[in-house]
Amino acid sequence: MQDLDPAYREARRYVRQLRGFYRHALTYLTVNAGLAVLNFTTHPERIWVQWMLFGWGIGLQSHALSVFAFRGVPGRDWEERKAREYLSKRQSGGS
């Protein structure tokens, strides 16, 4: 019965998004730690790992913003909500 509740479905969707962000962050930390070790053990005179941290960090930051800050910005949830609003207006006779 819980699967039919829209609030429950939304909560499950948010939890999946949150889990995806945490996996992304863990992967970011693990891979970049490995790259830092590689950089500092092979070529300590030429540090290049900061470019990996910076570039991927932009992607991680965007992912964080999409999960935590901009949940209402147009996306799948927004499309579904707007479709329900449209159908509701149409059924009630509104334009």
RADA-V815880 format. One record per backbone hydrogen bond with DSSP energy under -1.0 kcal/mol. CO is the residue of the C=O (numbers start at 1). NH is the residue of the N-H. If there is no record, write none. Layout:
co nh
CO NH
CO NH
This chain:
co nh
1 4
2 5
5 9
6 10
7 11
8 12
9 13
10 14
11 15
12 16
13 17
14 18
15 19
16 20
17 21
18 22
19 23
20 24
21 25
22 26
23 27
24 28
25 29
26 30
27 31
28 32
29 33
30 34
31 35
32 36
33 37
34 38
35 39
36 40
37 41
38 42
39 43
43 46
48 51
49 53
50 54
51 55
52 56
53 57
54 58
55 59
56 60
57 61
58 62
59 63
60 64
61 65
62 66
63 67
64 68
65 69
65 70
70 73
75 79
76 80
77 81
78 82
79 83
80 84
81 85
82 86
83 87
84 88
85 89
86 90
87 91
88 92
89 94
